[in-house]
Amino acid sequence: MLKTIDRYILRKFLTTFFFTVLIFTMIAMVIDFSEKVEKFIDEPITKKEIILDYYPNFILYIGGLLWPLFTLIAVIFFTSRMAGNSEIISIFNAGISYRRFMRPYIIGATLLACMNLLGNHFVVPNGNKKMFTIIYTYISKNSDKGQIQNIHLFVAPDTKVYIQFYRKRDTIARDFRLEHFQDNRLVSMLKAASARWVGPPGKWQLDDYEIHTFHGIDEELIVGRGKQLDTIINLTPDDFVDYKEQHTMMTTPELKKYISLQKSRGAGNTKKYEVERYRRTADAFTIFILTIIGMSIASRKVRGGIGLHLAMGITLGAVFIFVSRFSIVFSTGQIIPPLLGMWMPNLIFSFVAIWLVSRAQK
């Protein structure tokens, strides 16, 4: 059961946290609006899209991105005030141990971590779909980096598609070729002058097709000049779309499905998606670590008060973000495994948190 001291600290923790979130998101909204206001005026975007679709999801995006850092700032702020008012010394003088003093902090961190997990895995990605759809429609119209010329795609480990040119507006591929390999040898090839997307689950209609089947040095040829062939290919128009933030627009079940699909094709471009998947869980545990670090720093009464504690905490937070960015780069670049890369900052700063707790005023 929660005691009076638990409710007191927990109330301060949560109110300070949400006040911190409010202040920083308002600042971020003002900065973002000042950057995009000209586009909002020039483009045919409605007020409803700006007010109800873009900025509510922008708030979720900023919150999901900086949730652990907000936690650190909030913990340092209210704990430093308690230390400055000699409340923490009074708590220790009342016979409460440092471990018992940590209890409401851990409870608060658990609540925020659960909210962060739910947000990272489901709420924020769904919001990102709406936000980035608006950005790619009105703000950054040329953000799609998907290939449209000389495209080579694996649709299965031993099956490759080549397309000389793909037209996105009507989903038509020119000079289409589907190649099947067995034991690193080409065993069949389907060629077509054009291929048109018909619909799920991978229906394509081929025009002026040729089917080449190879039996050693012998070749069997079926020619369909002026004819059409309906076929099923593990390929959709989404495979020709590639946005920089595409991985943040998928919920975790969608990420897992996409990664599994790409691996079944034999493709190796799944690193940023795996990094995003593991980051979402690692961020929740970051909240615990930064909560303990902030509490250990700010619970000691020192000259300089809140200012000194905030400076120390923000410095540690900046170092943590710096290490996290490096881990993401190394994981995406296949230097270290994605799982290890996303948990490495937590492992490093866990030792920092343990050392700070051992040196904290008790």
C-alpha positions as CSV (number, residue, x, y, z in Angstrom):
1,M,0.0,0.0,0.0
2,L,1.1,3.5,-0.7
3,K,2.1,5.5,2.3
4,T,1.7,9.3,2.7
5,I,5.3,9.9,1.6
6,D,4.8,7.7,-1.5
7,R,1.7,9.6,-2.5
8,Y,3.5,13.0,-1.9
9,I,6.5,12.2,-4.0
10,L,4.5,10.4,-6.7
11,R,2.2,13.4,-7.0
12,K,5.2,15.7,-7.4
13,F,6.8,13.3,-9.9
14,L,3.8,13.0,-12.2
15,T,2.7,16.7,-12.1
16,T,6.2,17.9,-12.8
17,F,6.6,15.4,-15.6
18,F,3.4,16.4,-17.4
19,F,4.2,20.1,-16.8
20,T,7.6,19.5,-18.4
21,V,6.0,17.7,-21.4
22,L,3.5,20.6,-21.8
23,I,6.3,23.3,-21.8
24,F,8.6,21.5,-24.2
25,T,5.9,20.4,-26.6
26,M,4.5,24.0,-26.8
27,I,8.0,25.3,-27.6
28,A,8.4,22.5,-30.2
29,M,5.0,23.4,-31.8
30,V,5.9,27.1,-32.0
31,I,9.2,26.3,-33.7
32,D,7.6,23.8,-36.1
33,F,4.7,26.2,-37.0
34,S,7.2,29.0,-37.7
35,E,9.1,26.7,-40.1
36,K,6.0,25.5,-41.9
37,V,3.6,28.4,-41.8
38,E,4.5,29.5,-45.4
39,K,3.7,26.0,-46.7
40,F,0.5,25.9,-44.7
41,I,-0.5,29.2,-46.5
42,D,0.6,28.2,-50.0
43,E,-0.6,24.6,-50.1
44,P,-4.3,23.5,-50.2
45,I,-4.2,22.1,-46.7
46,T,-7.3,22.6,-44.6
47,K,-7.5,24.0,-41.1
48,K,-9.0,20.7,-39.9
49,E,-5.9,18.8,-41.2
50,I,-3.6,21.2,-39.4
51,I,-5.5,21.4,-36.1
52,L,-6.9,18.0,-35.8
53,D,-4.6,15.7,-37.8
54,Y,-1.1,17.3,-37.8
55,Y,-0.4,18.9,-34.5
56,P,-2.1,16.4,-32.1
57,N,0.1,13.7,-33.8
58,F,3.1,16.0,-33.8
59,I,2.7,16.2,-30.0
60,L,2.6,12.4,-29.8
61,Y,5.7,12.2,-32.0
62,I,7.7,14.7,-29.8
63,G,6.5,13.0,-26.6
64,G,7.5,9.5,-27.9
65,L,10.9,10.8,-29.0
66,L,11.8,12.7,-25.8
67,W,9.8,10.8,-23.1
68,P,12.9,9.5,-21.2
69,L,14.6,13.0,-21.3
70,F,11.4,14.6,-20.0
71,T,11.5,12.1,-17.2
72,L,15.1,13.0,-16.3
73,I,14.4,16.8,-16.3
74,A,11.2,16.3,-14.2
75,V,12.9,14.1,-11.6
76,I,15.8,16.5,-11.2
77,F,13.6,19.5,-11.0
78,F,11.2,18.4,-8.2
79,T,13.8,16.4,-6.3
80,S,16.2,19.3,-6.3
81,R,13.5,21.5,-4.9
82,M,12.8,19.0,-2.2
83,A,16.5,18.9,-1.3
84,G,16.7,22.7,-1.3
85,N,13.8,22.8,1.2
86,S,15.5,20.2,3.4
87,E,12.6,17.8,2.9
88,I,14.9,14.9,1.9
89,I,17.1,15.4,5.0
90,S,13.9,15.3,7.1
91,I,12.9,12.1,5.4
92,F,16.2,10.5,6.2
93,N,16.1,11.8,9.8
94,A,12.8,10.1,10.2
95,G,14.5,6.8,9.7
96,I,13.5,6.1,6.1
97,S,16.3,4.3,4.2
98,Y,17.5,5.4,0.8
99,R,16.1,2.2,-0.7
100,R,12.7,3.0,0.8
101,F,13.0,6.5,-0.5
102,M,13.4,5.2,-4.0
103,R,10.1,3.3,-3.9
104,P,7.8,6.1,-5.2
105,Y,10.3,7.0,-7.9
106,I,10.3,3.4,-9.2
107,I,6.5,3.4,-9.1
108,G,6.3,6.6,-11.1
109,A,8.9,5.4,-13.5
110,T,6.9,2.2,-14.0
111,L,3.7,4.1,-14.8
112,L,5.6,6.3,-17.3
113,A,7.4,3.3,-18.8
114,C,4.1,1.4,-19.3
115,M,2.6,4.5,-21.1
116,N,5.8,4.8,-23.2
117,L,5.6,1.1,-24.2
118,L,2.0,1.4,-25.3
119,G,2.7,4.7,-27.1
120,N,5.9,3.5,-28.9
121,H,4.4,0.2,-30.1
122,F,0.9,1.3,-31.1
123,V,-0.2,4.9,-30.5
124,V,2.7,6.9,-31.8
125,P,3.1,4.9,-35.1
126,N,-0.6,5.3,-35.9
127,G,-0.2,9.1,-35.3
128,N,2.9,9.2,-37.4
129,K,1.0,7.8,-40.3
130,K,-1.3,10.8,-40.3
131,M,1.4,13.3,-39.5
132,F,3.9,12.2,-42.2
133,T,1.1,11.7,-44.7
134,I,0.4,15.4,-44.4
135,I,4.1,16.2,-44.5
136,Y,4.7,14.1,-47.7
137,T,1.5,15.5,-49.3
138,Y,2.0,19.2,-48.6
139,I,5.4,20.0,-47.1
140,S,8.1,17.6,-48.5
141,K,6.5,16.3,-51.7
142,N,9.7,14.8,-53.1
143,S,10.5,12.7,-50.0
144,D,9.8,9.3,-51.7
145,K,13.2,7.8,-52.4
146,G,11.8,4.6,-53.9
147,Q,13.4,3.5,-57.1
148,I,11.6,3.9,-60.5
149,Q,14.4,2.9,-62.9
150,N,16.6,-0.2,-63.2
151,I,15.0,-1.9,-60.2
152,H,16.3,-5.2,-58.9
153,L,14.1,-6.8,-56.2
154,F,14.1,-10.2,-54.6
155,V,10.5,-11.5,-54.2
156,A,11.8,-14.8,-52.8
157,P,15.2,-16.2,-51.9
158,D,15.6,-17.7,-55.4
159,T,13.4,-15.4,-57.4
160,K,14.3,-11.9,-58.6
161,V,12.4,-9.2,-60.4
162,Y,13.9,-6.7,-62.8
163,I,12.0,-3.6,-64.0
164,Q,13.5,-1.1,-66.3
165,F,11.0,1.6,-65.5
166,Y,8.1,1.8,-63.0
167,R,5.4,4.5,-63.2
168,K,3.9,5.1,-59.7
169,R,0.8,7.0,-60.7
170,D,-0.8,4.1,-62.6
171,T,1.3,1.2,-61.2
172,I,2.7,0.1,-64.6
173,A,6.1,-1.5,-65.0
174,R,7.9,-1.4,-68.3
175,D,10.3,-4.1,-69.5
176,F,9.4,-6.6,-66.8
177,R,11.5,-9.7,-66.1
178,L,10.9,-12.4,-63.4
179,E,13.9,-14.8,-63.0
180,H,13.9,-18.1,-61.1
181,F,17.2,-19.6,-59.9
182,Q,18.1,-23.1,-58.6
183,D,21.5,-23.9,-57.2
184,N,22.7,-20.5,-58.5
185,R,21.6,-21.4,-62.0
186,L,18.9,-19.6,-64.0
187,V,16.1,-22.2,-64.6
188,S,13.3,-20.0,-65.9
189,M,12.6,-16.5,-67.0
190,L,9.3,-14.6,-67.6
191,K,9.6,-11.5,-69.7
192,A,6.9,-9.0,-70.5
193,A,6.8,-5.6,-72.3
194,S,4.7,-4.3,-69.4
195,A,3.2,-5.4,-66.1
196,R,0.2,-3.8,-64.4
197,W,-0.8,-4.1,-60.8
198,V,-4.3,-5.6,-60.5
199,G,-4.8,-5.9,-56.8
200,P,-4.0,-7.9,-53.7
201,P,-2.6,-10.4,-52.8
202,G,0.0,-9.7,-55.6
203,K,-2.0,-10.0,-58.8
204,W,-0.3,-8.6,-61.9
205,Q,-1.3,-8.6,-65.6
206,L,1.5,-9.0,-68.1
207,D,1.3,-7.9,-71.7
208,D,3.4,-9.3,-74.6
209,Y,5.0,-12.0,-72.5
210,E,7.6,-14.6,-73.1
211,I,8.3,-17.7,-70.9
212,H,11.8,-19.2,-71.1
213,T,12.5,-22.5,-69.4
214,F,16.0,-23.9,-69.4
215,H,16.9,-27.6,-69.2
216,G,20.6,-27.7,-69.3
217,I,21.6,-26.5,-72.7
218,D,18.1,-26.8,-74.0
219,E,15.6,-24.0,-73.9
220,E,11.8,-24.1,-74.0
221,L,10.1,-20.9,-75.2
222,I,6.4,-19.9,-75.0
223,V,5.6,-16.6,-76.8
224,G,2.4,-14.6,-76.0
225,R,2.7,-11.8,-78.5
226,G,-0.3,-9.5,-78.2
227,K,-1.7,-11.6,-75.3
228,Q,-2.1,-11.0,-71.6
229,L,-1.1,-13.3,-68.7
230,D,-2.5,-13.0,-65.2
231,T,-0.1,-14.1,-62.5
232,I,0.6,-13.9,-58.7
233,I,3.9,-12.3,-57.7
234,N,5.1,-11.5,-54.2
235,L,5.3,-7.8,-55.1
236,T,3.0,-4.8,-54.4
237,P,3.2,-1.0,-55.2
238,D,4.3,-0.4,-51.6
239,D,7.6,-2.0,-52.5
240,F,8.4,0.9,-54.7
241,V,7.8,3.5,-52.0
242,D,10.6,4.3,-49.5
243,Y,10.3,7.3,-47.1
244,K,13.0,8.1,-44.7
245,E,10.6,7.9,-41.7
246,Q,8.7,4.9,-43.1
247,H,9.8,2.6,-40.2
248,T,8.3,5.0,-37.7
249,M,4.9,4.8,-39.4
250,M,4.4,1.1,-38.6
251,T,3.0,-0.4,-35.5
252,T,5.2,-3.2,-34.0
253,P,3.0,-6.0,-35.4
254,E,3.4,-4.3,-38.8
255,L,7.1,-4.0,-38.3
256,K,7.4,-7.7,-37.5
257,K,5.4,-8.6,-40.5
258,Y,7.4,-6.4,-42.8
259,I,10.8,-7.7,-41.5
260,S,9.6,-11.3,-41.9
261,L,8.4,-10.6,-45.5
262,Q,11.7,-9.0,-46.4
263,K,13.8,-11.8,-44.9
264,S,11.6,-14.4,-46.7
265,R,12.5,-12.6,-49.9
266,G,16.2,-12.8,-49.1
267,A,16.5,-9.1,-48.8
268,G,19.0,-7.5,-46.4
269,N,17.6,-4.0,-46.0
270,T,15.8,-4.6,-42.8
271,K,18.3,-3.1,-40.3
272,K,16.6,0.2,-39.7
273,Y,13.3,-1.6,-39.2
274,E,14.8,-4.0,-36.6
275,V,16.5,-1.0,-34.9
276,E,13.2,0.8,-34.6
277,R,11.5,-2.4,-33.2
278,Y,14.1,-2.8,-30.5
279,R,14.3,0.9,-29.7
280,R,10.7,1.0,-28.7
281,T,11.2,-1.4,-25.9
282,A,14.6,-0.1,-24.9
283,D,13.3,3.4,-24.4
284,A,10.9,2.3,-21.7
285,F,13.7,0.8,-19.7
286,T,15.7,4.0,-20.2
287,I,13.0,5.8,-18.1
288,F,14.0,3.7,-15.1
289,I,17.7,4.4,-15.5
290,L,17.3,8.1,-16.0
291,T,14.9,8.3,-13.1
292,I,17.5,6.7,-10.8
293,I,20.3,8.9,-12.2
294,G,18.2,12.1,-11.7
295,M,17.2,11.1,-8.2
296,S,20.8,10.3,-7.2
297,I,22.1,13.7,-8.6
298,A,19.3,15.9,-7.2
299,S,18.7,14.4,-3.7
300,R,21.9,16.0,-2.3
301,K,21.5,19.6,-1.1
302,V,24.3,21.7,-2.7
303,R,25.2,25.3,-3.5
304,G,23.7,26.2,-6.8
305,G,20.5,24.2,-6.1
306,I,18.3,23.5,-9.1
307,G,20.5,25.2,-11.6
308,L,23.5,23.0,-10.8
309,H,21.4,19.8,-10.7
310,L,19.7,20.6,-14.0
311,A,23.1,21.3,-15.6
312,M,24.5,18.0,-14.5
313,G,21.3,16.1,-15.4
314,I,21.0,17.7,-18.9
315,T,24.7,17.0,-19.5
316,L,24.2,13.3,-18.7
317,G,21.1,13.3,-20.8
318,A,22.9,14.8,-23.7
319,V,25.7,12.2,-23.4
320,F,23.0,9.5,-23.3
321,I,21.4,10.8,-26.5
322,F,24.9,11.0,-28.1
323,V,25.6,7.4,-27.3
324,S,22.2,6.3,-28.4
325,R,22.6,8.1,-31.8
326,F,26.0,6.3,-32.3
327,S,24.4,3.0,-31.4
328,I,21.7,3.6,-34.0
329,V,24.2,4.5,-36.7
330,F,26.4,1.4,-35.9
331,S,23.3,-0.9,-35.8
332,T,21.9,0.4,-39.1
333,G,25.3,0.1,-40.7
334,Q,25.5,-3.6,-39.6
335,I,28.6,-2.9,-37.5
336,I,26.8,-4.3,-34.4
337,P,23.6,-6.3,-34.1
338,P,20.4,-4.2,-33.7
339,L,19.4,-5.7,-30.4
340,L,22.8,-5.1,-28.8
341,G,23.0,-1.6,-30.3
342,M,19.6,-0.5,-28.9
343,W,20.4,-1.9,-25.4
344,M,24.0,-0.8,-25.2
345,P,23.3,2.7,-23.9
346,N,21.0,1.2,-21.2
347,L,23.7,-1.2,-20.2
348,I,26.4,1.5,-20.0
349,F,24.3,3.9,-18.1
350,S,23.0,1.2,-15.7
351,F,26.5,1.1,-14.3
352,V,26.5,5.0,-14.1
353,A,23.2,4.8,-12.2
354,I,24.5,2.2,-9.8
355,W,27.7,4.2,-9.1
356,L,25.6,7.4,-8.5
357,V,23.3,5.6,-6.1
358,S,26.3,4.3,-4.2
359,R,27.6,7.9,-3.9
360,A,24.3,9.5,-3.1
361,Q,23.6,11.2,0.2
362,K,21.9,8.7,2.5
